[in-house]
């Protein structure tokens, strides 16, 4: 049984979240590709920890191809999120692309200012990077490609809801087109209206919390059937 399934079925679920349901969903998402929304008002290090877990481990025959897309949050050099893989993650950042929303506090040291079109430029760079990775291995196998997006907040703060929706549709479609597994961090409260505004673009909402400064916890919500797993240690 998948280690995530084992963790999720411990204890009493707030809904009927059975091992069979979780196992079948995970297998389907790994085979067909999926896009996961990761939410929660947590420290950057909790975000990095969750990303490392979702990046997965390398397989003997097909090393994972990882892409780290950074807008307003980026791990420092030599961070554990960037090391310890057979092939290091490629990165696509907003460095050199100007944009018109305010960044959150983050380790990134470049400054982005107002200019229309930054979202389309970033979308193009991201999609081209995925296409290049797919071509470099002569076609990605299911779940071989992993994308981490840090973070969606600048995207959702864009004044044009049409452009925001188009960005999410295009990127999520490209990920599913290569049967990849992508997760997108949105560092807001798990019940924030921003979550409901964009949840239709995603297969799962992965909720994070750090209660009373203790160990970080996570649970998965499947919005299409409103099934949610128990909280468990990240």
ChimeraX commands (.cxc) that place a marker at each C-alpha (Angstrom):
marker #1 position 0.00,0.00,0.00 radius 0.5
marker #1 position 1.22,3.50,-0.84 radius 0.5
marker #1 position 2.75,5.22,2.19 radius 0.5
marker #1 position 0.40,8.17,1.73 radius 0.5
marker #1 position -2.60,5.85,1.86 radius 0.5
marker #1 position -1.29,4.20,5.02 radius 0.5
marker #1 position -0.96,7.60,6.66 radius 0.5
marker #1 position -4.36,8.86,5.56 radius 0.5
marker #1 position -6.43,5.90,6.78 radius 0.5
marker #1 position -5.12,6.02,10.34 radius 0.5
marker #1 position -7.83,7.21,12.72 radius 0.5
marker #1 position -11.42,8.20,12.02 radius 0.5
marker #1 position -11.93,10.15,8.84 radius 0.5
marker #1 position -14.41,13.06,8.91 radius 0.5
marker #1 position -15.95,11.49,5.80 radius 0.5
marker #1 position -15.89,8.00,4.37 radius 0.5
marker #1 position -12.36,8.11,3.02 radius 0.5
marker #1 position -11.59,4.43,2.56 radius 0.5
marker #1 position -8.26,2.80,1.68 radius 0.5
marker #1 position -9.75,1.60,-1.59 radius 0.5
marker #1 position -10.86,5.09,-2.59 radius 0.5
marker #1 position -7.46,6.61,-1.83 radius 0.5
marker #1 position -5.51,3.85,-3.51 radius 0.5
marker #1 position -7.58,4.01,-6.69 radius 0.5
marker #1 position -7.39,7.81,-6.83 radius 0.5
marker #1 position -3.62,7.87,-6.36 radius 0.5
marker #1 position -3.10,5.21,-9.01 radius 0.5
marker #1 position -5.32,7.09,-11.46 radius 0.5
marker #1 position -3.57,10.42,-10.82 radius 0.5
marker #1 position -0.15,8.85,-11.29 radius 0.5
marker #1 position -1.23,7.27,-14.56 radius 0.5
marker #1 position -3.12,10.16,-16.16 radius 0.5
marker #1 position -1.43,13.17,-14.56 radius 0.5
marker #1 position -2.75,15.54,-11.93 radius 0.5
marker #1 position -2.59,19.05,-10.52 radius 0.5
marker #1 position -2.61,19.53,-6.75 radius 0.5
marker #1 position -3.32,22.78,-4.88 radius 0.5
marker #1 position -1.30,23.06,-1.66 radius 0.5
marker #1 position -2.73,25.57,0.83 radius 0.5
marker #1 position -2.15,26.78,4.36 radius 0.5
marker #1 position -0.66,29.78,6.15 radius 0.5
marker #1 position 2.61,28.08,7.04 radius 0.5
marker #1 position 6.28,29.03,7.17 radius 0.5
marker #1 position 8.34,28.67,3.96 radius 0.5
marker #1 position 10.24,25.74,5.45 radius 0.5
marker #1 position 6.98,23.79,5.81 radius 0.5
marker #1 position 6.27,24.57,2.16 radius 0.5
marker #1 position 9.71,23.28,1.17 radius 0.5
marker #1 position 9.19,20.11,3.25 radius 0.5
marker #1 position 5.88,19.40,1.51 radius 0.5
marker #1 position 7.47,19.99,-1.89 radius 0.5
marker #1 position 10.32,17.60,-1.15 radius 0.5
marker #1 position 7.78,14.89,-0.29 radius 0.5
marker #1 position 5.74,15.54,-3.42 radius 0.5
marker #1 position 8.82,15.58,-5.64 radius 0.5
marker #1 position 9.12,11.86,-4.83 radius 0.5
marker #1 position 12.09,9.54,-4.97 radius 0.5
marker #1 position 14.00,8.47,-8.05 radius 0.5
marker #1 position 13.19,5.17,-9.70 radius 0.5
marker #1 position 15.95,2.90,-10.99 radius 0.5
marker #1 position 14.88,2.83,-14.65 radius 0.5
marker #1 position 13.22,6.23,-15.04 radius 0.5
marker #1 position 14.75,9.02,-12.93 radius 0.5
marker #1 position 12.20,11.71,-12.18 radius 0.5
marker #1 position 12.36,14.95,-14.12 radius 0.5
marker #1 position 11.69,17.82,-11.71 radius 0.5
marker #1 position 10.92,21.46,-12.41 radius 0.5
marker #1 position 10.79,24.18,-9.77 radius 0.5
marker #1 position 8.76,27.22,-10.84 radius 0.5
marker #1 position 9.40,30.20,-8.56 radius 0.5
marker #1 position 7.53,33.50,-8.48 radius 0.5
marker #1 position 7.72,34.93,-4.96 radius 0.5
marker #1 position 9.40,32.11,-3.03 radius 0.5
marker #1 position 12.66,30.33,-3.81 radius 0.5
marker #1 position 14.90,28.09,-1.67 radius 0.5
marker #1 position 18.42,29.35,-0.99 radius 0.5
marker #1 position 21.45,27.80,-2.70 radius 0.5
marker #1 position 22.38,24.30,-1.49 radius 0.5
marker #1 position 18.98,23.89,0.19 radius 0.5
marker #1 position 17.89,20.26,0.67 radius 0.5
marker #1 position 15.02,20.85,-1.76 radius 0.5
marker #1 position 17.58,21.28,-4.55 radius 0.5
marker #1 position 19.94,18.41,-3.73 radius 0.5
marker #1 position 19.96,14.65,-3.31 radius 0.5
marker #1 position 18.41,13.69,-6.64 radius 0.5
marker #1 position 19.83,11.69,-9.53 radius 0.5
marker #1 position 19.18,14.79,-11.63 radius 0.5
marker #1 position 18.83,18.20,-9.94 radius 0.5
marker #1 position 15.57,20.09,-10.53 radius 0.5
marker #1 position 15.49,22.63,-13.31 radius 0.5
marker #1 position 14.22,26.06,-12.35 radius 0.5
marker #1 position 12.03,28.68,-14.00 radius 0.5
marker #1 position 11.89,31.98,-12.12 radius 0.5
marker #1 position 10.48,35.42,-12.76 radius 0.5
marker #1 position 13.96,36.93,-12.82 radius 0.5
marker #1 position 14.08,39.35,-15.72 radius 0.5
marker #1 position 10.30,39.40,-16.10 radius 0.5
marker #1 position 8.55,42.47,-14.73 radius 0.5
marker #1 position 5.12,42.20,-13.18 radius 0.5
marker #1 position 2.54,44.46,-11.61 radius 0.5
marker #1 position 1.68,42.94,-8.23 radius 0.5
marker #1 position 3.39,43.14,-4.89 radius 0.5
marker #1 position 5.63,40.24,-3.92 radius 0.5
marker #1 position 5.49,38.58,-0.51 radius 0.5
marker #1 position 8.52,38.40,1.74 radius 0.5
marker #1 position 10.83,35.73,0.38 radius 0.5
marker #1 position 14.50,34.86,-0.10 radius 0.5
marker #1 position 14.37,36.06,-3.71 radius 0.5
marker #1 position 16.61,39.10,-4.13 radius 0.5
marker #1 position 15.42,40.36,-7.50 radius 0.5
marker #1 position 12.78,43.07,-7.79 radius 0.5
marker #1 position 9.78,42.82,-10.08 radius 0.5
marker #1 position 7.92,45.95,-11.12 radius 0.5
marker #1 position 4.82,46.79,-13.06 radius 0.5
marker #1 position 4.53,45.81,-16.69 radius 0.5
marker #1 position 1.70,44.15,-18.59 radius 0.5
marker #1 position 2.28,40.79,-20.20 radius 0.5
marker #1 position 4.52,39.29,-17.49 radius 0.5
marker #1 position 2.02,36.49,-16.87 radius 0.5
marker #1 position 1.99,35.44,-20.52 radius 0.5
marker #1 position 5.79,35.56,-20.62 radius 0.5
marker #1 position 6.07,33.37,-17.55 radius 0.5
marker #1 position 3.48,30.97,-18.91 radius 0.5
marker #1 position 5.45,30.65,-22.13 radius 0.5
marker #1 position 8.74,30.06,-20.31 radius 0.5
marker #1 position 7.17,27.44,-18.08 radius 0.5
marker #1 position 5.47,25.55,-20.91 radius 0.5
marker #1 position 8.63,25.63,-23.03 radius 0.5
marker #1 position 10.62,24.18,-20.13 radius 0.5
marker #1 position 8.15,21.31,-19.78 radius 0.5
marker #1 position 8.30,20.64,-23.52 radius 0.5
marker #1 position 12.11,20.65,-23.44 radius 0.5
marker #1 position 12.15,18.16,-20.57 radius 0.5
marker #1 position 9.71,15.90,-22.41 radius 0.5
marker #1 position 11.86,16.02,-25.56 radius 0.5
marker #1 position 15.09,15.41,-23.64 radius 0.5
marker #1 position 13.90,11.97,-22.50 radius 0.5
marker #1 position 12.11,11.13,-25.75 radius 0.5
marker #1 position 8.73,11.25,-24.05 radius 0.5
marker #1 position 7.98,11.28,-20.34 radius 0.5
marker #1 position 6.48,8.23,-18.68 radius 0.5
marker #1 position 3.43,8.61,-16.39 radius 0.5
marker #1 position 4.29,10.43,-13.13 radius 0.5
marker #1 position 7.94,10.79,-14.19 radius 0.5
marker #1 position 7.59,14.58,-14.41 radius 0.5
marker #1 position 7.09,16.57,-11.20 radius 0.5
marker #1 position 6.42,20.30,-11.06 radius 0.5
marker #1 position 6.50,22.45,-7.92 radius 0.5
marker #1 position 5.07,25.96,-8.21 radius 0.5
marker #1 position 6.18,28.48,-5.56 radius 0.5
marker #1 position 3.76,30.26,-5.30 radius 0.5
marker #1 position 0.39,31.00,-6.91 radius 0.5
marker #1 position -0.28,34.11,-4.86 radius 0.5
marker #1 position 1.15,36.59,-7.43 radius 0.5
marker #1 position -0.87,34.82,-10.14 radius 0.5
marker #1 position -4.15,35.05,-8.24 radius 0.5
marker #1 position -3.50,38.66,-7.27 radius 0.5
marker #1 position -3.44,39.58,-10.95 radius 0.5
marker #1 position -6.12,42.17,-11.71 radius 0.5
marker #1 position -7.39,40.30,-14.77 radius 0.5
marker #1 position -9.33,37.18,-13.80 radius 0.5
marker #1 position -9.44,36.07,-17.44 radius 0.5
marker #1 position -5.64,36.03,-17.70 radius 0.5
marker #1 position -5.37,34.21,-14.38 radius 0.5
marker #1 position -7.83,31.54,-15.46 radius 0.5
marker #1 position -6.12,31.17,-18.82 radius 0.5
marker #1 position -2.73,30.74,-17.14 radius 0.5
marker #1 position -4.05,27.99,-14.87 radius 0.5
marker #1 position -5.87,26.22,-17.71 radius 0.5
marker #1 position -2.85,26.22,-19.99 radius 0.5
marker #1 position -0.30,25.09,-17.41 radius 0.5
marker #1 position -2.49,22.38,-15.89 radius 0.5
marker #1 position -3.36,21.07,-19.36 radius 0.5
marker #1 position 0.32,20.89,-20.32 radius 0.5
marker #1 position 1.11,18.95,-17.13 radius 0.5
marker #1 position -1.67,16.47,-17.82 radius 0.5
marker #1 position -0.51,16.25,-21.42 radius 0.5
marker #1 position 2.76,14.68,-20.27 radius 0.5
marker #1 position 1.00,12.66,-17.51 radius 0.5
marker #1 position 2.95,14.63,-14.92 radius 0.5
marker #1 position 2.22,15.43,-11.30 radius 0.5
marker #1 position 2.27,19.12,-10.38 radius 0.5
marker #1 position 1.64,20.88,-7.10 radius 0.5
marker #1 position 1.04,24.58,-6.68 radius 0.5
marker #1 position 1.51,26.32,-3.35 radius 0.5
marker #1 position -0.96,29.00,-2.31 radius 0.5
marker #1 position 0.12,30.31,1.13 radius 0.5
marker #1 position -3.29,31.38,2.43 radius 0.5
marker #1 position -5.70,29.93,4.99 radius 0.5
marker #1 position -7.12,26.58,3.91 radius 0.5
marker #1 position -10.65,28.06,3.88 radius 0.5
marker #1 position -9.68,31.29,2.10 radius 0.5
marker #1 position -12.00,32.54,-0.67 radius 0.5
marker #1 position -8.96,32.46,-2.97 radius 0.5
marker #1 position -8.97,28.67,-2.66 radius 0.5
marker #1 position -12.55,28.34,-3.83 radius 0.5
marker #1 position -11.93,30.78,-6.67 radius 0.5
marker #1 position -9.37,28.49,-8.28 radius 0.5
marker #1 position -10.12,24.99,-6.92 radius 0.5
marker #1 position -11.90,23.91,-10.12 radius 0.5
marker #1 position -8.51,23.83,-11.88 radius 0.5
marker #1 position -7.16,21.20,-9.47 radius 0.5
marker #1 position -7.75,17.55,-8.65 radius 0.5
marker #1 position -6.91,17.75,-4.95 radius 0.5
marker #1 position -6.45,20.38,-2.26 radius 0.5
marker #1 position -3.56,19.45,0.03 radius 0.5
marker #1 position -4.05,21.35,3.27 radius 0.5
marker #1 position -1.13,22.21,5.55 radius 0.5
marker #1 position -1.13,23.47,9.11 radius 0.5
marker #1 position 1.38,24.02,11.88 radius 0.5
marker #1 position -0.72,23.91,15.09 radius 0.5
marker #1 position 0.71,25.80,18.07 radius 0.5
marker #1 position 4.15,25.81,16.48 radius 0.5
marker #1 position 4.38,22.03,16.72 radius 0.5
marker #1 position 4.93,19.45,13.99 radius 0.5
marker #1 position 3.44,20.37,10.62 radius 0.5
marker #1 position 0.41,18.35,9.56 radius 0.5
marker #1 position -1.36,17.70,6.28 radius 0.5
marker #1 position -4.55,16.25,4.89 radius 0.5
marker #1 position -5.98,15.82,1.40 radius 0.5
marker #1 position -9.36,17.09,0.20 radius 0.5
marker #1 position -10.96,15.70,-2.98 radius 0.5
marker #1 position -13.33,18.55,-3.95 radius 0.5
marker #1 position -15.23,16.68,-6.65 radius 0.5
marker #1 position -16.65,14.24,-4.08 radius 0.5
marker #1 position -16.04,16.37,-0.96 radius 0.5
marker #1 position -14.01,13.64,0.68 radius 0.5
marker #1 position -11.27,14.62,3.10 radius 0.5
marker #1 position -8.59,12.58,4.84 radius 0.5
marker #1 position -7.61,12.79,8.52 radius 0.5
marker #1 position -4.80,15.11,9.55 radius 0.5
marker #1 position -1.44,13.38,9.84 radius 0.5
marker #1 position 2.15,14.42,10.39 radius 0.5
marker #1 position 3.85,15.88,7.32 radius 0.5
marker link #1:1,2 radius 0.2
marker link #1:2,3 radius 0.2
marker link #1:3,4 radius 0.2
marker link #1:4,5 radius 0.2
marker link #1:5,6 radius 0.2
marker link #1:6,7 radius 0.2
marker link #1:7,8 radius 0.2
marker link #1:8,9 radius 0.2
marker link #1:9,10 radius 0.2
marker link #1:10,11 radius 0.2
marker link #1:11,12 radius 0.2
marker link #1:12,13 radius 0.2
marker link #1:13,14 radius 0.2
marker link #1:14,15 radius 0.2
marker link #1:15,16 radius 0.2
marker link #1:16,17 radius 0.2
marker link #1:17,18 radius 0.2
marker link #1:18,19 radius 0.2
marker link #1:19,20 radius 0.2
marker link #1:20,21 radius 0.2
marker link #1:21,22 radius 0.2
marker link #1:22,23 radius 0.2
marker link #1:23,24 radius 0.2
marker link #1:24,25 radius 0.2
marker link #1:25,26 radius 0.2
marker link #1:26,27 radius 0.2
marker link #1:27,28 radius 0.2
marker link #1:28,29 radius 0.2
marker link #1:29,30 radius 0.2
marker link #1:30,31 radius 0.2
marker link #1:31,32 radius 0.2
marker link #1:32,33 radius 0.2
marker link #1:33,34 radius 0.2
marker link #1:34,35 radius 0.2
marker link #1:35,36 radius 0.2
marker link #1:36,37 radius 0.2
marker link #1:37,38 radius 0.2
marker link #1:38,39 radius 0.2
marker link #1:39,40 radius 0.2
marker link #1:40,41 radius 0.2
marker link #1:41,42 radius 0.2
marker link #1:42,43 radius 0.2
marker link #1:43,44 radius 0.2
marker link #1:44,45 radius 0.2
marker link #1:45,46 radius 0.2
marker link #1:46,47 radius 0.2
marker link #1:47,48 radius 0.2
marker link #1:48,49 radius 0.2
marker link #1:49,50 radius 0.2
marker link #1:50,51 radius 0.2
marker link #1:51,52 radius 0.2
marker link #1:52,53 radius 0.2
marker link #1:53,54 radius 0.2
marker link #1:54,55 radius 0.2
marker link #1:55,56 radius 0.2
marker link #1:56,57 radius 0.2
marker link #1:57,58 radius 0.2
marker link #1:58,59 radius 0.2
marker link #1:59,60 radius 0.2
marker link #1:60,61 radius 0.2
marker link #1:61,62 radius 0.2
marker link #1:62,63 radius 0.2
marker link #1:63,64 radius 0.2
marker link #1:64,65 radius 0.2
marker link #1:65,66 radius 0.2
marker link #1:66,67 radius 0.2
marker link #1:67,68 radius 0.2
marker link #1:68,69 radius 0.2
marker link #1:69,70 radius 0.2
marker link #1:70,71 radius 0.2
marker link #1:71,72 radius 0.2
marker link #1:72,73 radius 0.2
marker link #1:73,74 radius 0.2
marker link #1:74,75 radius 0.2
marker link #1:75,76 radius 0.2
marker link #1:76,77 radius 0.2
marker link #1:77,78 radius 0.2
marker link #1:78,79 radius 0.2
marker link #1:79,80 radius 0.2
marker link #1:80,81 radius 0.2
marker link #1:81,82 radius 0.2
marker link #1:82,83 radius 0.2
marker link #1:83,84 radius 0.2
marker link #1:84,85 radius 0.2
marker link #1:85,86 radius 0.2
marker link #1:86,87 radius 0.2
marker link #1:87,88 radius 0.2
marker link #1:88,89 radius 0.2
marker link #1:89,90 radius 0.2
marker link #1:90,91 radius 0.2
marker link #1:91,92 radius 0.2
marker link #1:92,93 radius 0.2
marker link #1:93,94 radius 0.2
marker link #1:94,95 radius 0.2
marker link #1:95,96 radius 0.2
marker link #1:96,97 radius 0.2
marker link #1:97,98 radius 0.2
marker link #1:98,99 radius 0.2
marker link #1:99,100 radius 0.2
marker link #1:100,101 radius 0.2
marker link #1:101,102 radius 0.2
marker link #1:102,103 radius 0.2
marker link #1:103,104 radius 0.2
marker link #1:104,105 radius 0.2
marker link #1:105,106 radius 0.2
marker link #1:106,107 radius 0.2
marker link #1:107,108 radius 0.2
marker link #1:108,109 radius 0.2
marker link #1:109,110 radius 0.2
marker link #1:110,111 radius 0.2
marker link #1:111,112 radius 0.2
marker link #1:112,113 radius 0.2
marker link #1:113,114 radius 0.2
marker link #1:114,115 radius 0.2
marker link #1:115,116 radius 0.2
marker link #1:116,117 radius 0.2
marker link #1:117,118 radius 0.2
marker link #1:118,119 radius 0.2
marker link #1:119,120 radius 0.2
marker link #1:120,121 radius 0.2
marker link #1:121,122 radius 0.2
marker link #1:122,123 radius 0.2
marker link #1:123,124 radius 0.2
marker link #1:124,125 radius 0.2
marker link #1:125,126 radius 0.2
marker link #1:126,127 radius 0.2
marker link #1:127,128 radius 0.2
marker link #1:128,129 radius 0.2
marker link #1:129,130 radius 0.2
marker link #1:130,131 radius 0.2
marker link #1:131,132 radius 0.2
marker link #1:132,133 radius 0.2
marker link #1:133,134 radius 0.2
marker link #1:134,135 radius 0.2
marker link #1:135,136 radius 0.2
marker link #1:136,137 radius 0.2
marker link #1:137,138 radius 0.2
marker link #1:138,139 radius 0.2
marker link #1:139,140 radius 0.2
marker link #1:140,141 radius 0.2
marker link #1:141,142 radius 0.2
marker link #1:142,143 radius 0.2
marker link #1:143,144 radius 0.2
marker link #1:144,145 radius 0.2
marker link #1:145,146 radius 0.2
marker link #1:146,147 radius 0.2
marker link #1:147,148 radius 0.2
marker link #1:148,149 radius 0.2
marker link #1:149,150 radius 0.2
marker link #1:150,151 radius 0.2
marker link #1:151,152 radius 0.2
marker link #1:152,153 radius 0.2
marker link #1:153,154 radius 0.2
marker link #1:154,155 radius 0.2
marker link #1:155,156 radius 0.2
marker link #1:156,157 radius 0.2
marker link #1:157,158 radius 0.2
marker link #1:158,159 radius 0.2
marker link #1:159,160 radius 0.2
marker link #1:160,161 radius 0.2
marker link #1:161,162 radius 0.2
marker link #1:162,163 radius 0.2
marker link #1:163,164 radius 0.2
marker link #1:164,165 radius 0.2
marker link #1:165,166 radius 0.2
marker link #1:166,167 radius 0.2
marker link #1:167,168 radius 0.2
marker link #1:168,169 radius 0.2
marker link #1:169,170 radius 0.2
marker link #1:170,171 radius 0.2
marker link #1:171,172 radius 0.2
marker link #1:172,173 radius 0.2
marker link #1:173,174 radius 0.2
marker link #1:174,175 radius 0.2
marker link #1:175,176 radius 0.2
marker link #1:176,177 radius 0.2
marker link #1:177,178 radius 0.2
marker link #1:178,179 radius 0.2
marker link #1:179,180 radius 0.2
marker link #1:180,181 radius 0.2
marker link #1:181,182 radius 0.2
marker link #1:182,183 radius 0.2
marker link #1:183,184 radius 0.2
marker link #1:184,185 radius 0.2
marker link #1:185,186 radius 0.2
marker link #1:186,187 radius 0.2
marker link #1:187,188 radius 0.2
marker link #1:188,189 radius 0.2
marker link #1:189,190 radius 0.2
marker link #1:190,191 radius 0.2
marker link #1:191,192 radius 0.2
marker link #1:192,193 radius 0.2
marker link #1:193,194 radius 0.2
marker link #1:194,195 radius 0.2
marker link #1:195,196 radius 0.2
marker link #1:196,197 radius 0.2
marker link #1:197,198 radius 0.2
marker link #1:198,199 radius 0.2
marker link #1:199,200 radius 0.2
marker link #1:200,201 radius 0.2
marker link #1:201,202 radius 0.2
marker link #1:202,203 radius 0.2
marker link #1:203,204 radius 0.2
marker link #1:204,205 radius 0.2
marker link #1:205,206 radius 0.2
marker link #1:206,207 radius 0.2
marker link #1:207,208 radius 0.2
marker link #1:208,209 radius 0.2
marker link #1:209,210 radius 0.2
marker link #1:210,211 radius 0.2
marker link #1:211,212 radius 0.2
marker link #1:212,213 radius 0.2
marker link #1:213,214 radius 0.2
marker link #1:214,215 radius 0.2
marker link #1:215,216 radius 0.2
marker link #1:216,217 radius 0.2
marker link #1:217,218 radius 0.2
marker link #1:218,219 radius 0.2
marker link #1:219,220 radius 0.2
marker link #1:220,221 radius 0.2
marker link #1:221,222 radius 0.2
marker link #1:222,223 radius 0.2
marker link #1:223,224 radius 0.2
marker link #1:224,225 radius 0.2
marker link #1:225,226 radius 0.2
marker link #1:226,227 radius 0.2
marker link #1:227,228 radius 0.2
marker link #1:228,229 radius 0.2
marker link #1:229,230 radius 0.2
marker link #1:230,231 radius 0.2
marker link #1:231,232 radius 0.2
marker link #1:232,233 radius 0.2
marker link #1:233,234 radius 0.2
view
